[in-house]
Amino acid sequence: MNPTLLQRSPKNPVLTAESWPYRVNTVFNPGATLLPDGSTLLLCRVEDHRGLSHLCAARSADGIDGWTIDPEPTFAPDPLGHPEELWGVEDPRITFVPDLGRYVIVYTAFGKAGPGVAIATTEDFVSFDRIGLVMQSDDKDAALFPCRFGGEFALIHRPSNERGADIWISFSPDLQNWGGHAVLLPARLGAWWDSNKVGLSTPPILTDEGWLVLYHGVRRHASGSLYRVGLALFDAKNPAVCLRRGTGWVFGPSARYEIEGDVPYVVFPCGVTLRPDGDTLYIYYGASDTSVCLAVASVRELLAHLRDEGSELTGVAGMHFEQAILDTAP
């Protein structure tokens, strides 16, 4: 792990249950976006004392402190209109789509069938239009690209089964009907840090070299699971093509608030904003499923890390990673 790539904010945790204007258990895994006035909005997953989650907005002028939190849930489950939300809504990722003029929120709807990918849109984070469930369970960790490819929207998501979980990509003309499903980033096997189970972290970030993707890998061990963050790069015009994939993780739990909490040893980014300098990233993550934290990174440094330490994988997107490992393992 390169300890300099993602720098923890000295203000961490930036939001906790104690910050909330109403009684909650934990706050974590926030989606993030910059509003037209330059302020930051986090749409946080908030777990109540039943164990069910809703989403609540927190706003800050600088994205670091001085947060103003909505006095009640901003986006609550609608189990009557959307029974797939019976047991809550979780882990939002926010993408502003210019040609829609709206923010698209991709979130996990948790119902009797399990977690599934759902979509809602908004202009103001006050009123929302639900598209509803777009991927069947068991599927989660999803985000939309901000532009179309060949006239179609593209969605990253993570279905899973008893064998494990890979990251997939799917395409749609209208955000409702999805097809062209393909594996985008397979989990590695064996003893790797991202073996057997991977999932998207923040929405993809467009850079001069392609789409930069932060993803989480899960290492299962005798006492539980360890969540860490890695990097991959995809072609700017064809996001189904992987250009490079990092070999090691770049961010893992080590601070006290990341190793102690409701689910220990978890760092789980869902939100990212690009600051006005065009290089600085504010990466918002859940720590131990208990609090919201901030890490700061440089796009240039992340891309340089991928060039120096990543594996060239052009053309392997959509196929299993085992042969690529044999070809590129140190």
N, C-alpha and C positions, 0 to 999 in steps of 0.2 A: 504494500500500500504506500502510495506517495502522500505523506502527511501534509504537503503544502498545497495540493490541488483544490481541496475544499476546506476553507477556513471557518471554524465555528464562530458565530457571533459572541462577543463577550456578554451580550444581553440575554443569552439563552438561559432557560427557555423563554421565548418571547411571549407565549400565551399559555396559561394553565387554567385548570378548572376554577381556581380562585379568582381569575380575571373575569369570570362570567357574571352577567347581571342576574342570572337565575340559577337555581340549583342543578348541577350536573355532576357526573362522575369524572369524565376525562374529555379532553379536546385534543385532536391530532389529525394527521393526514389531510392538510388543507390544499385545495386548489387555489391558484393565485392568478391575478391579472392586474395590469396597470389600467386605471381609469383615465378618461380623457383629460382630467386635470392633473395627471401625473401621480396621483395618490395610488396606493396599493390596496387592493381588496383581496382578502383571504376568505374563502368559503370553507369553513372548518367542519370536519366531522365531529359531532358532539354526541357522546354516549351518555344516556341518562341512567338512572339507578335501577331501571328494569333490564339494562343491557342492550336496549335498542338505540339506534343512531338516527339523528337528523342533521341537517346542515345549517350553519349559522355564519353570517358575514361579520368580519372584523375589518375595519378600515384604518389606514395610517398614512400620514402625509409623506413619511420617509421610508416606509416599509420595514421599520426596525422597532419603533416604540410609539407611544402615544396612541394606542389602539382605541377606537370607538367600536363597540360591539352592539349589534342589534339587540333590543331588549327582549325579543322572543325569537323562536326559530324562524329562519329566513326561508328555508325550503324544507317543509315537513313531509313525512310519508303520507301518501294518500291511499290507504289500503282499500277503501271502497271503490274508488275510480280505477285504481291500479293495484290489484291484489298481489302483484309481484313485489310490492313494497310493504307487505304485511309486517315484516320484522325489521324494517328500517331502510334508510338510504345512506350510502357510505362512499368514502374515498373519491371525491370529485376531482376531475381534471377540467380546466377551463381553457377554451381556445376562442379567440375573437376571429370571426370569419368575415373579412372585409366585403366580399360580394354578397353576403347576407345582411351585413350591417348589424349583426347580433353576436352575442357571446353564446357559444355552444358548450353546455355542461354535460360531460359524459360521466356517469356515476354508476355505482353498483346498487341495484335494487335487490333486496334480500327478502325472498318469500319462501313458501313451502317447498318449492322445487329446488331451492338453493339460490346462490348469488347469480345474477345475470346482468348484462350490460344494458343500461338505459340512457336515454338522451332527453335533455330539455334545453330550451333556448330562452334567452332573455335579452332585453335592451338595457335594463336598469337594476337588476338584482332585487327588484320589488315584486314584479309580476313575472310569471314563468309560463311557457307553453311546453307541455310535456309531449314528446313524441312517443315515449314509452319504451318498452323492452324491444331491443333490436338484436340481441344475441341470447340464445338459450343458455340455461345453466348447464354445467358449472363454468361460468365465464366472468372475468372481471379485469381490473387493471387496464382500463381502456382510455384512449384519448384520440381526438380528431386532428388531422393535419389542417392548417389554416387555409389551404388552397386546394383547388381541384387538379386532378391529373387526367388528361384526356377527357375532360368534362365530368369526371366522377370524384366524389369525396372519397377520402381514404381514412380508415380507422385502424388503429393498433389496438389489439385486445389479447387476452390470455385465457383460452379455454384450458381445462385440465381434466385428467382422468386418472385411473388408478396407476398408470405407468409414470405419470409426471405431468409437467406443464411447460409448454413452449410459447413464445410470443408469435402471434399471427397478424396478418394484415388482410383487410377486406375492403371492398369498394361498393359505392352506391351512387345512383343518380339523384337521390332525393332525401337522404338521411334515414329512410325507412326500410327500403328493400336492399339487402346486402348480398353480395356474391363475390366471385373471384377469390375465394378464401385460400390463403397459402401461408405456410410457416415462414415467418420473417426472421426470427432469431431462435434457433433450437437451444434447449438446455444442454450443457455438456454432461458427460457421464463420469462415473467413478468418484475420485476424491477432489475434483475441482471445487472451487468456492461457489460456483453457480451450477452445480450438478443437479440434474433431475427437475429443478423448478426455477424458472425465471419469470419475470413480469415487468411491464413498463413502469417506470417511475414517473417522471414529468412528461408533459407533452413534448413532441420533437421540436428542436430548435434549429432554424435555418441559419447556416453559416456559409461563408464563401466556398467551403469545401464539400458541402452537402448537409444532410440532416443529422444533427448531433442528437443522439438518444442516450439518456441515462436510464439504466434498468437495474432492477434488484435481482440478486441471486440468493437462493436459500440453501444453506448447508445444514442438513439434519445431523444431529449428534445425540448421544445417549440421554442428555437432559433436556432436549428441546430442539429449537431451530435458531439459526443465526442469520440475520438479514444484513446484506451489504450491497454496495452500489458499484456498478461498472459502467463502461462506455462502449458505444458502437457508433459507426458512421454509415449513412445510407445515401445513395445517389440522389441529387437534388431533383432531377426530372423523373426518375423512376424509383420511388422509395422502397420498392420490393427488392432492390439490389443492395446487398451489404458490401461496403467498401473496406471497412476495417473493423476489427473487434478487439477490445482490450483483453489482455491475458489475465491480469490480476484485478482485484477490486481497487477502487480509488477512495472509498469512504466506508467506514465500518464503525460499529458502536464501541466507544471507549470512554466517553464522558459518563459521569455518574448518572445523569438523567437519561442516558441511552441504555444503561445496563440494569437500571432499577425502575420498576413500574409494573403496570398490569400485564404486559407481555415483554419480559426483559430481552435485552440484546437485539433490539430492532432499531434501525434507522430506515425510514420509509418516505422518500420524497414523493409528493404529488403535484407541487406547484413550483413554477419558476417565472421570474420576470427578468427581462433584459433591461439594464439601466441605460440612461441617456447617452453614456459614452460608447454604446454599441459593443462593449466587450464584457462588462461586469455582469455576472449572473447572481441574482438572489435566489437561492434554492431553499424552499420551505419544506420541512419534513416533520413527520411524526416521530417522536422518540418514545420507545417502549409502549406504544399505544396509550400514552398518558399526557403528553404535552406537545406543543408546537415549537419547533426550533428553526433557526436560520443558519445556512452556510453560504459563504461567498466564494465565487470562483471566477476565473477568467476564461472566456471562450478560446482565446489564443493558446493559453496554457493547456487546456483540455485537448485541443486539436494536436498540439505539439506532442503531448503525451501519447496520443493514439498513433502518431507517426513514428515515434521512437520505440514504443513498447507494444503496440498492437500488432495483430496479424492481418495480412492482406487476404481478404476473403471474397473478392469479387466473384460473383456468380454462384456462391453457395447458398444464398438466401433461398429458403424453400426446400432445402434438403437437410438430411440429418447431419449433425455436426461431428460425428465420430471420425469420418475420414479426414475432415479438416483439422481435427486435433492431431491425428497421426502425421499430417503434412506440416503442421506449424508448431508443434509442441517444442519447448526449449530443450 
